[in-house]
Amino acid sequence: MPAILLRTVSFIIGWIYQFISSHHHHHPLTPKKATKTTHNQEDEMNNMYFWLQRCSICLDQTYNLCLENCRDQFCKDCFSRYIEETVNQSWGLGVTRIKCPVCQEIISQGEWCRYVSSEIVAKYNKFNQPYRPYSRYCLSCQHSVAPCQSPLAQELSRESRLGNIANDLDLFSKSTNDHSLSSLVDEVLRHFLTTCQKGSTFRIGRIQELYHQIIPVLRKVVSHQKDLYDLASNISKQLVALEIIPEIWKQTQFRHISYFPMETCMNCGDKLCLQCGQVAHFGLSCLEHLKSELMQSTNTEYTSTIQWKLNHTRPCPNCSVMINRDEGCNKVDCLQCGYRFCWRCGSAWTQQKCGFYQCGENKEDVLLKEDENKAELGVPDMHAIDAKRQSIQSL
């Protein structure tokens, strides 16, 4: 609801209340008191007019712009600074929509761009392009490794890609050693071909349905037969490339990373894990791999870094990408996929279940034990600072 409407209703109700109260007084008004009441009413009206002319952000300057849809009003300086700060913080993989700071209604780019510089508009367009692929840097050659390419950069037609997926599924079925698993893949292939013949792959949500029907079966086979990993990963990538809705494409991209985290660098040929950025560790989770590194390493600084990562790193429950956090409340937003969850229990964030500083699934004595190890409020935690510094130096 626009702020100007709320203010108007509030002032009018207050004015009516005072007006009714003055008329229900027990004693009749003398001319002197009547004059005083009239002046008070005029002051109230002037006061209401004053606030109705103020900027909804600073409440100090007179407004000089009014948004087209919600009619909320701002001074140009406040609104420009708000847009600039929002744009500067919109560098994640998702597309940021500029919203009214009062009612949160989306403001069209054609409207808000009139109040900022061309450099800010260019930065917004750069930070908020659709189909931005997730990438990691190869540890060996520092070359960028991105598993899923933007559909805008794909040269294959949709029909050609569907044909490639069908051929790869057929090859995958013939290469599966286990007869029962091979039958599952054959069933998936038949369903895929039927869907393609009906021409329903263009229906919204259909690619997501196909992905959930096909990929878990392939991943199950790969867990028993590692030599089919690359083929299954390639099928998953081609399904991701069929999605045309940017936000759904982004989420499907992270589903691929959760199923197939090991990727080959096209520059040097080394394999790395997309979830943690370390050397590929097939068969081990990222945390299990870190524990293994900790047990095998004899380098004191390296083991200290690994220990810090084990203490302050967890996989996102949605995309499985590792997240570092050494302080703050339980509420965490994944910078990659945008999933909001509780840091302690990993469940989707809801204040009905978990609080900012107390998780519903953790006992109070666990929280107290962790609090005892924290530095006193206002005193720098030198152990955490030193561990973080060593972690940065090792990158």
N, C-alpha and C positions, 0 to 999 in steps of 0.2 A: 504494500500500500504506500503511495507517495507520502513523503514526509510533510509536504505542504498541506495535504489533506488532514493528516493527524494533528498538526499544529492548529489548523483552523477549527476543527471539531473541539479540541481541548479548550481553546480560548473562548469559543462561543458558549460551551457548556458552563465554563467558569463565570462568564459575564451574565448568562441567564440566571445562574444560581444566586449571584449577588443581587441582581435586579429583583428577583422574587423575594429574597430575604428582606430587602429594604421595604417592600410593599406589605410584608406581613409583620412589620414591627408593631409592638403593642401601642406605642405612642405616636400621635400624628406628628409629621415633620414640620418643624418651624421653618420659616423662610431661610434662615441662616443655614440650618441643617440640610434643607433641600438643595441649596446652592452648593454645599460641600459634597452632597451625594452626586449631583450633576457633574461636578468637576472630577470626582473619582471615576465615574463612568466614562468620561471623556479620556481620562488618563489610561483606563483599561483598554479602550478602543485604540488609542495611540500606541499603547504597548503591544497590542495584538498586531497592528499594522507593521510595527518595527520588526517583530520576529518573523512575520510572513515574508519580509524582504531579505532575510539573511541567507547566507550560504549554508547548505545542509551539512557541510563538513566542518568548517571552522566556526560557524554561528557568529561570525564577526563582520565579515565583509558583505556588502550588498550583492546579491546574485546578479550575474550578467549572462547566464545561459540556462536554458531549461530543456531537459531531455524530451525527445519527441513522443515517446510512448508512455512512460510513467510520469512525466511532468515534474520529476524531482529537479531541484534547482541548486546551482553551485556558482561560486566565483571561478573565473577561468584559471587562476593560479592553483587553487586547490584541486580542481578537476584534472588539470594537466599533470600535476605531480602524482596524482592517484593513477592515471593511465601509465605514466612512465615507470612507476614502481611495479605495477602489475606486469608490464611487458618485460622488465628486467628479470622478473622471477618466473617467466614462462618458458624456461629452457628445457623442460623435460620432454619425454617422447610423446606425451599427449598434446592435443590442441587446446590451448587456453582461450576461453571465451571471456571477453571483457564484459563485466556486469556492473550495474548501478551499485554504488557503495551503500545505498540506503535500502532499496527493496530487492536487490540481487536479480533484477530483470536484465536479460542479455541486451547489450547495446550493439547495434550494427557497426561494422568497421567504417562504413561510409559516414557515420555520424561522429564517432569519437576521434577519427583521424583529422578532423578539422581543427582540433584543439591542441595537437602536438606537432612536433617537427617531423620532417620527412625522414630523418634518421631513425626516429622512434618507430615509425611505420615500417621502414625497411627491416629493422631489427625484429619487429613482431612477425613479419612475413618469413623471415629467416628461421626464427625459433618455432614457428607453428605450421610448418609444412606438413601435409598429410603423408602417411606411409614412410615415416622416418625409421629406418632399420636400427635395431639394437646391434652393437658391435663391441668387441674386445680387441686389445692389442696383443699381438703374438709376443711371447716372452723372448723369443730368439731374435726376430728381425724387426720387431715393433711395427709390423704391418697390420693395418686394420682388418679384422676378420668379422664379417657380417653374414650370418646364416641365411637370412631371408631378404631378398631384394624387393624393392618397391614395385608394385604392379605397373607403375608408370614407366619403369625401365625395362619391362619384359618385352622381348621381341616376338615371342610365340603367341599365336592366336589362342583363344579359349578352346576351340575344337582340337587343335594340335596338342594342347596340354592335357586335355581329357584323354586323348588317345595314348599319350605317353604314360599317364597314370595307369590306364588299363593294361598296357604292355608290361609295365614294371610289376604290377600286382600279379600278372600271370607268371612272370619270371620268378617272383618271390615265392609263389605257391609251388612251382616246380623245384625250387632249390631247398624247400623245407624238408628236413629229414624225418621229422616226426609225422606219422600219418594223421593222427588226430588234429594236430595243429595245422597241417596242410589242408584238411577238410574245412577248418574254420576260415582259412584264407580264401579257399574256393568259394565259400558262401559269401564272404565279403565282396569278392570280385563279381559274382553274379548280381548281387544287390547294386553294386556300383554301375554295372553295365545297364541294368534295368532303369536306373535313375537317369542315366545319360540318354537312353533311347526315348524316355518320356519328355526330355527337354526341360526338366524341372530344376536343373542346377542353377538357373538364374533366379529362382525364388529366394526371397530374403530369408536367411537362416538355414538354407539348404546345405551350404558348404560346411557350416558348423555341425550339422547332423551327420554329414558324411565323415567329417574329421573324427567325431566321437565314436562312430561305428567302425572305422577302419584302423586308426592309429593304435588304440589300445591292444588290438589283436596282433598287429605287427610288433609292437613292443614286447608282448608276451613271447612271441617266437624268438625275438632277438635275445631275450634273457637266457634262452636255451641254446641259441646258435649265433655266436658273436660275429661270424663272418657275413651275416646279412644286415649288420648295423647300417652301413653306408647306403645300401639300397632302400632300407626302410626310412632312413633320414631323408633321402631324396624324394620319396613319395610324399612324406610329410611337407617338405618345402613346396612341392608343386601344388598341394592342396591349399597351403597358405596363400600362394600366388593367385588362386582363383577368387579369393575374397576381394570385393570391391568397395566395401564400406570401411573408411579409414580406421575408425575406433575399433571395430570388430577385427579388422586385419591386425591391428596392434596386439589385441588380446590373443589372437590365434598364433601370432608370432611367438609370444611367450609360452603358449602351450607347447609349441614345437621345442622350445629351449628346455622346458621341463621334462619332455620325453627324450630328447636327443641333445644332451649338453655338449657332447664331444664333437669338435669341428676341426677340419684340417685347414691350415694356413695355405692359401693359394700361392704365396710368395716363396716360402721355404719348405713347405711340406710337413712341418711339425704339427702335432695335434695338441689342442688346448681345451680346457673346460670353459664353456661360456658362462657357467653359473658363478664360478669363483675366480676365473682368470688364470688358474694354475695349469701345470702340465696335465694332460688328459689322464684320468684315473678311472678307467672302465671297471665297473663292479663295486666301486666304493663311492659313498656319498662324499660331499665336500668336507664335512666335518670329520668323517672317518679318515679321509686322506690327510687332513691336517694333524690328526692324532698320530697317524702313522709317521708323518714327517717329524713330529715332535719326538717320537721314540727313537728314530734312526739318526737324527742330527746330533753332532757333537759340538757345533758352533754355538757359543753362549748367546751371542746377539740374535742369531737366527731363531734359536729356541725361544728366546724372550718374545720375539715378534710373533711366532706361532702361538705362544701361550696367550698373548694379548688378543689375537684373532679368535681363538677358541672361547675366550671369556666375553668378547664383545661382538661376535658375528653370528648371525643366524640366517637361514634361508627364508625368503619371502614365501608364505604358505600358498600364494597364488602362482607366481612365476618361477620360484625356486632360486632366483638370483640372490647371492649372498649380500646381506646388509650389515654395515658396521654401525654400532651405536654404543657410546661409552657413558652417556648420561642422558637425563631427560625422563619424561613420564612414560607410561605404558603405551600410549597411543602413538602408533607409527604409520606413516604413509610411505609406501614403496615408491621411490623416485622413478622407477622404471615402468611398472605396470599400473601404478596408482592405487593398488589395493591397500585398504586401511584395516589394521589389525592390532591386537594386543601383543606387545612384545614378550610378555611372560608366557602366555598359554598358546599364542598363535591363532586364536580364533578371530573371526570377523569382529571388528570393533562395534561394541554397543555398550552404552553406559548402564544398561539394565543388568549386564553381566559383569563387566570389568570397569573399575574406576581408573582415574588417571594415575594414581599412585598405589592402588591395591587391586590385585587381580582376584576374580571370583573363584578361580580354580587353584590358588596357592594359599597355603596355610599362613597364618600371621607369624608363626615362629620363623618361617623361611624368610619373610620380609625383614623381620627384626635382625636376623643373622646377617643379611646382606647390608642392612643399614649400619651395623656396627663396623663394617669394613670401610665405610665411606669416610671421606675427609670431613672435618667439621665445617659447617656452613660458613662461607666467607674465607676459608683457608684453601689455597690451591692444593689439589690432590697430585703430589709430585710423582707418585707411582704411576698413575694413569697418564700424566703428561709425558713422562720418560718413555713409557711403553708405546704411546702414540707416536712419539718422535722417531723411535727405532723402527716402527712399522712403516712410516713414510720414507725413511732413508733406505729401506730395503727394496722399495718399489723401483 
